[in-house]
Amino acid sequence: MNLDSHKLLHHLNRLNDWKHGKRIAPITIDIALTRACNYKCVYCYGKLQENECKPMTWKVIEHFLDDCKSIGVKAVSLVSDGESTCSPHYINAIQYGNAIGLDMALGTNGYLLNDGALEKILPCLTYLRFNISGAYPHSYAKWHGVDGKYLYKVIDNIKTAVRIKENFHLPVTIGLQMVFIPEMVADVIPLSEMGRDLGVDYTVIKHCSDDEDHRLGVNYKDYNKKDVLAALRKAETYADEKYQVLVKWSKVLSGGKRSYSKCHGAKFIPQLSGSGLFAPCGCFFNDKYKKYHIGNIVETRFIDMFHGERYWEVMNELSSGTFDAKTMCGSLCLQHKCNEFLDEISKDIEHKNFV
């Protein structure tokens, strides 16, 4: 499993259509079913992206999933800027999306899950990811902004998920994700060990994205401190034949910098806010970025947005020479690895036939 790259090369037809200037459907869409969240994580990018909330009813969600299938979207992941398990519709959304042929995924803090919910959703998910950055009650409370006792319930829910997967021989991948800032270094190794002991498939340790104004205060230079690098390398040693520890090295060591200016990736993997807002990227959910807002699925069907001119005006603006991803949006976004690749193949390079 490679979570520090992209999978665009597995979608050559769509990639080729994009290369020839055709209008393409996204491959994956990230969406939250609500902006509500029962946690207050210190690294939360969503709190920087407040926008007018329009609660999503089941009918809105059902229409969205139908539209995704209709235009050729292959996967929908319930992540983005809210905790989707706070929505009363998340189980129905996962089951329905799976039933109509979409790959479905859920990223969650895991607190609101229970045996009944897990039995319903696990057969319908491609992956279930638990977001967890604290290995001890005191650090869990510090990083996630909740009572440290929440950790015990989340661990129980992870154990239940693993048990259900094993009992029913389900193909779903279950993993832990640590959104890592250097101050969390003491939790890196215990979390890696915890994942192995719980029987999940992987633990991924990823950077923390910050916005262009650095409002989360991430110091990317600190990722290169000796003790931080040593902890990350040691964490990888807990992997075995059944369990992976995946450090997103390319982003952790990037210094928060981009090598490209144009954003092509949003055409392949856009994001929707839990308010229903469709902006091409989570960096642009805030109302101050209204020039990049395409519409809201509570008010307008997604399929109508996709076939409308506004959708393509915004997407093409991001990949034009007037937009600079290095200075005009947050760091190391969801589309980052796709953008590195798409930027490279979009260039007219010399001697390209001498491979």
C-alpha positions in Angstrom: 0.0 0.0 0.0 1.4 3.4 -1.0 -0.3 6.4 0.7 2.5 8.8 -0.1 1.8 9.0 -3.8 -1.1 8.9 -6.2 -3.0 6.4 -8.4 -3.6 8.4 -11.6 -1.7 5.9 -13.7 -4.5 3.4 -13.0 -6.9 5.7 -14.8 -5.1 6.2 -18.1 -8.2 6.8 -20.2 -9.3 9.7 -18.0 -5.7 11.0 -17.8 -5.4 10.9 -21.5 -8.8 12.8 -21.9 -7.5 15.5 -19.6 -4.2 15.7 -21.5 -6.2 16.4 -24.7 -8.3 19.1 -23.0 -11.5 17.2 -22.6 -13.8 17.8 -19.7 -13.4 14.9 -17.3 -15.4 13.6 -14.4 -13.5 13.4 -11.1 -12.2 10.0 -10.1 -12.7 10.5 -6.4 -14.7 13.1 -4.5 -14.1 13.9 -0.8 -17.2 15.1 1.0 -18.3 15.5 4.6 -22.0 14.9 5.3 -22.0 17.7 8.0 -19.7 20.4 9.3 -20.5 19.4 12.8 -17.8 17.6 14.8 -17.7 16.3 18.4 -13.9 16.9 18.6 -11.7 20.0 18.6 -8.4 18.7 17.2 -5.5 21.2 17.4 -4.6 20.5 13.8 -8.0 20.9 12.3 -7.9 22.7 8.9 -11.7 22.7 8.8 -12.0 25.3 11.5 -10.2 27.7 9.2 -12.8 27.3 6.5 -16.1 28.4 8.0 -18.8 28.9 5.4 -22.6 29.2 5.4 -24.0 25.9 6.6 -26.9 24.3 4.7 -27.8 21.0 6.4 -27.8 18.1 4.0 -31.0 16.0 4.1 -31.0 12.4 2.9 -32.6 13.4 -0.4 -29.7 15.8 -1.0 -27.1 13.1 -0.2 -29.0 10.5 -2.3 -29.1 12.9 -5.3 -25.4 13.6 -4.9 -24.4 9.9 -5.0 -26.7 9.3 -7.9 -25.1 12.2 -9.8 -21.6 10.9 -9.0 -22.4 7.6 -10.5 -24.1 9.1 -13.5 -21.2 11.3 -14.6 -18.5 8.6 -14.0 -17.1 9.3 -10.5 -15.6 6.1 -9.2 -15.2 6.7 -5.4 -16.6 8.9 -2.7 -14.8 9.3 0.6 -16.6 10.7 3.6 -13.9 12.9 5.1 -13.5 16.6 4.4 -14.3 19.3 7.0 -16.7 17.6 9.3 -17.3 14.4 11.2 -19.7 12.5 9.0 -20.7 10.1 11.8 -22.4 13.1 13.3 -24.9 13.0 10.4 -27.9 10.7 10.9 -27.5 9.7 7.3 -24.0 8.3 7.2 -24.9 4.7 7.3 -27.5 5.1 4.6 -25.0 7.0 2.5 -22.4 4.3 2.7 -24.8 1.5 2.0 -26.5 3.3 -0.9 -23.3 4.5 -2.5 -22.0 0.9 -2.4 -25.3 -0.5 -3.8 -25.1 1.7 -6.9 -21.5 0.8 -7.6 -19.4 3.5 -6.0 -16.4 2.7 -3.9 -17.1 4.2 -0.5 -14.7 5.1 2.3 -15.0 6.7 5.8 -12.5 8.7 7.8 -13.6 9.3 11.3 -12.5 9.9 14.9 -14.4 6.8 15.6 -16.1 7.8 18.8 -19.7 7.6 17.6 -19.4 4.2 16.0 -20.8 1.1 17.6 -21.2 -2.6 16.9 -24.5 -2.2 15.0 -23.2 0.6 12.8 -19.9 -1.2 12.1 -21.8 -4.4 11.1 -23.8 -2.3 8.6 -21.1 -0.2 7.0 -18.0 -2.5 7.0 -19.3 -4.7 4.2 -19.9 -1.6 2.1 -16.6 0.2 2.6 -13.3 0.0 0.7 -11.5 1.5 3.7 -12.3 2.7 7.2 -9.7 5.1 8.7 -9.6 6.1 12.3 -8.0 9.5 12.9 -6.0 9.2 16.1 -3.0 11.3 17.2 -2.7 10.6 20.9 -1.6 7.2 22.3 -2.3 8.1 25.9 -5.4 9.6 27.6 -3.6 12.8 28.5 -2.1 13.3 25.0 -5.3 12.2 23.3 -7.1 14.9 25.3 -4.5 17.5 24.4 -4.4 16.8 20.6 -8.1 16.1 20.1 -9.7 18.5 22.5 -11.9 15.9 24.3 -11.9 14.0 27.5 -9.0 11.6 27.5 -11.4 8.7 28.3 -12.7 9.0 24.8 -9.6 7.1 23.7 -10.8 3.9 25.5 -14.1 3.9 23.6 -12.3 4.6 20.3 -9.9 1.6 20.9 -12.9 -0.6 21.7 -14.5 0.5 18.4 -11.3 -0.3 16.5 -11.2 -3.8 18.1 -14.8 -4.3 17.1 -14.2 -3.3 13.5 -11.2 -5.6 13.3 -13.2 -8.5 14.8 -16.1 -8.0 12.4 -13.7 -7.8 9.4 -12.1 -11.1 10.4 -15.3 -12.9 11.3 -16.9 -12.2 8.0 -13.8 -12.2 5.9 -14.4 -8.7 4.6 -12.0 -7.1 2.1 -12.3 -3.7 3.8 -9.0 -2.1 4.8 -8.9 -0.7 8.4 -6.2 1.8 9.3 -5.2 4.4 11.8 -4.1 7.9 10.7 -1.9 10.2 12.8 -2.0 13.8 11.7 1.4 14.6 13.0 2.9 17.8 14.2 6.4 17.7 15.7 5.1 18.4 19.2 3.5 14.9 19.1 6.7 13.1 18.8 6.2 11.1 22.0 3.1 9.5 20.6 4.6 8.3 17.3 6.1 5.0 18.5 3.3 4.1 20.9 0.7 4.7 18.2 2.6 2.5 15.7 2.8 -0.2 18.3 -0.9 0.2 19.1 -1.9 -0.3 15.5 0.0 -3.5 15.3 -1.5 -4.8 18.6 -5.0 -3.9 17.5 -4.7 -5.8 14.3 -5.4 -3.0 11.8 -3.9 -3.1 8.4 -1.8 0.0 8.7 -0.9 3.2 10.6 -0.2 6.2 8.4 1.8 9.1 9.9 1.2 12.3 7.8 2.1 15.9 7.9 -0.2 18.7 9.1 -1.4 21.1 6.4 -1.6 24.8 7.2 -3.2 27.6 5.3 -1.4 30.4 3.4 -1.5 32.6 6.5 -0.1 29.9 8.8 -3.0 30.2 11.2 -2.4 26.7 12.6 1.2 27.6 13.4 2.9 24.6 11.9 6.7 25.0 11.8 7.7 22.7 8.9 11.4 23.0 9.8 10.8 21.1 13.0 9.9 18.0 11.1 13.6 17.7 10.3 14.8 17.7 13.9 16.9 14.6 14.8 14.5 13.3 17.5 11.5 13.6 15.2 13.2 11.8 12.3 14.5 9.1 14.6 11.0 8.5 16.0 9.5 8.3 12.6 12.2 5.8 11.4 11.8 3.7 14.5 8.0 3.7 14.0 8.5 2.0 10.6 10.2 -0.9 12.3 6.9 -2.0 13.9 5.7 -3.1 10.5 5.5 -6.8 9.8 4.0 -9.1 7.1 0.4 -8.2 8.1 0.8 -4.6 9.2 2.3 -1.5 7.7 3.6 1.7 9.2 3.6 4.4 6.5 5.3 7.7 7.0 4.4 10.2 4.3 8.0 11.2 3.9 7.6 13.3 0.8 5.3 15.7 2.5 6.9 15.5 6.0 10.3 16.5 4.5 9.0 19.0 2.0 9.2 22.0 4.2 5.7 22.8 3.3 6.7 23.9 -0.1 5.3 23.1 -3.6 7.2 22.7 -6.8 4.3 23.7 -9.0 2.1 26.7 -9.4 -0.9 25.4 -11.3 -3.5 23.2 -9.7 -4.7 20.5 -12.1 -5.5 17.9 -9.4 -8.8 19.4 -8.4 -10.3 18.1 -11.7 -9.5 14.6 -10.6 -10.2 14.8 -6.8 -12.3 17.7 -5.7 -13.8 18.3 -2.3 -17.2 19.3 -0.9 -17.7 20.9 2.5 -20.1 19.4 5.0 -22.2 22.5 4.4 -22.9 21.3 0.9 -20.6 23.8 -0.6 -18.7 22.7 -3.7 -15.4 24.5 -4.0 -12.7 22.6 -5.9 -10.5 22.2 -2.8 -10.8 22.2 0.9 -8.4 25.2 1.0 -11.2 27.3 -0.5 -14.3 26.5 1.7 -14.0 29.8 3.6 -16.3 32.6 2.4 -13.3 34.8 1.6 -12.7 32.5 -1.3 -16.1 33.0 -2.9 -14.5 33.6 -6.3 -13.7 29.8 -6.3 -17.1 28.7 -5.1 -19.1 26.7 -7.7 -22.4 26.1 -5.9 -24.1 24.1 -3.1 -25.6 20.7 -3.6 -28.4 21.6 -1.2 -29.6 24.1 -3.7 -28.3 22.7 -7.1 -27.9 19.1 -8.2 -24.2 18.2 -8.6 -24.8 16.9 -12.1 -26.1 20.3 -13.1 -23.0 22.0 -11.6 -20.7 19.6 -13.4 -22.4 20.3 -16.8 -22.5 24.1 -16.1 -20.0 26.6 -17.2 -19.2 27.9 -13.7 -17.7 24.5 -12.8 -15.2 24.7 -15.6 -14.5 28.4 -15.2 -13.3 27.7 -11.7 -11.4 24.5 -12.5 -9.7 26.1 -15.5 -8.8 29.2 -13.4 -6.9 27.0 -11.0 -4.8 25.5 -13.8 -4.2 28.8 -15.5 -1.3 31.1 -15.4 -3.2 33.6 -13.2 -3.3 31.2 -10.2 -0.3 30.4 -8.1 -0.6 27.4 -5.8 2.6 28.4 -4.1 1.1 31.5 -2.6 -2.6 31.5 -3.0 -3.7 28.4 -1.1 -2.8 26.2 1.8 0.2 23.9 2.0 0.4 20.2 1.1 -3.2 19.8 0.2 -5.2 16.7 -0.7 -4.3 17.2 -4.4 -0.6 17.7 -3.8 0.8 14.5 -5.1 -1.5 14.4 -8.1 -0.4 18.0 -8.8 3.2 17.1 -8.8 2.7 14.4 -11.4 0.2 16.4 -13.5 2.5 19.4 -13.5 5.4 17.2 -14.8 3.4 15.6 -17.7 1.8 18.8 -18.7 5.2 20.3 -19.6 6.8 20.2 -23.0 10.2 18.9 -22.2 13.2 18.5 -24.4 14.4 15.0 -25.6 11.2 13.4 -24.2 11.5 10.4 -26.5 14.9 9.4 -24.9 13.3 7.7 -21.9 
